């Protein structure tokens, strides 16, 4: 057996077994972090944006109501064009049912549609914009909204994965927050906030990057732990192999010695004792002598082999004189 090759194979096998198991757990940890942390944070961003937008549109509606009554729109326009860093407002505008824009956050966009949203119904979904008037409600309505010029900053396969597991509305790039403006109990128009989802997209981009870094770190840790554990097991295994090798060597040497002894015993002739030689000499001499009557000693030896019968009792008799 080639112990050197066996030891190397053992080391590699142990390393890969430990490494693959640790890598599997690292992937589970990374995906769990990505999934649970991602869903929680996106939910927080979404909730905060909608709550803040709902509060903000209340202020815009009150200002629009006052401006419509007084026909003074200068302060309203400055309010709409004021930047708000807490949420990503793409557009904010006050529009009346015939489509005329009373105030808009962007002069450029207002000029582009020639001051009427009906001139660009691909950009402005008038059904959603005037939905509070149709429903005759004073409540704020929040709708998912497609912003034509906004693009999702993810490849199709990544977008599909995020849509299925993290954020189901990732392909809808904004929200429309709309509320009706009432003057003397009648709706005269709606205030609208078109808010993009850049905060969610930016978070997801950073979240993916952080998750990748965590995966790389956990994979590196798994590699070094696997290497250390496999080396520890390797040294223990090598010690065991050396001990086993010594035992097998001793057993082999002992077997060779025993075989040598057996071989010598088979080859070495057995020495005959002196008594065997004398017996053989007597037999040869006897075989060479002629037939003669046996002597007393010889008869005695022969008779000892015969069965001794019961002795006949002798009765003591007095001899008369």
Number of C-alpha atoms within 10 A of each C-alpha: 6 6 12 11 10 12 16 12 12 16 21 14 13 17 22 16 13 18 23 15 12 19 21 13 15 21 16 13 16 18 15 13 15 20 16 12 14 21 15 11 15 18 14 12 16 15 12 14 18 17 11 13 25 19 11 13 19 17 13 22 21 14 17 31 24 16 17 18 10 9 11 12 16 10 12 23 21 13 18 21 17 11 12 9 7 11 18 18 20 16 17 25 23 27 25 18 14 10 17 18 18 21 23 24 22 16 12 10 13 18 11 13 16 14 18 18 23 16 14 13 12 12 14 17 16 15 10 19 27 22 16 21 20 12 10 12 14 13 13 18 17 16 14 16 18 20 21 11 7 14 12 14 13 15 8 10 9 11 17 16 12 19 14 12 13 20 19 13 12 18 15 16 21 23 23 25 24 29 29 30 27 19 14 8 7 11 20 16 28 24 27 25 27 23 23 23 23 18 16 20 17 11 16 22 13 12 17 13 12 14 18 15 13 18 19 15 13 19 20 15 16 21 18 14 16 22 19 13 15 22 16 13 16 19 13 12 15 19 12 12 16 13 12 12 14 12 12 12 12 12 12 12 12 12 12 12 12 12 12 12 12 11 11 11 11 10 9 8 8 8 6 8 8 9 9 9 11 11 11 12 12 11 11 11 10 11 10 9 8 7 8 6 8 10 8 9 9 10 11 11 10 11 11 9 8 8 7 8 6 6 6 6 6 6 6 6 6 6 5 4 3
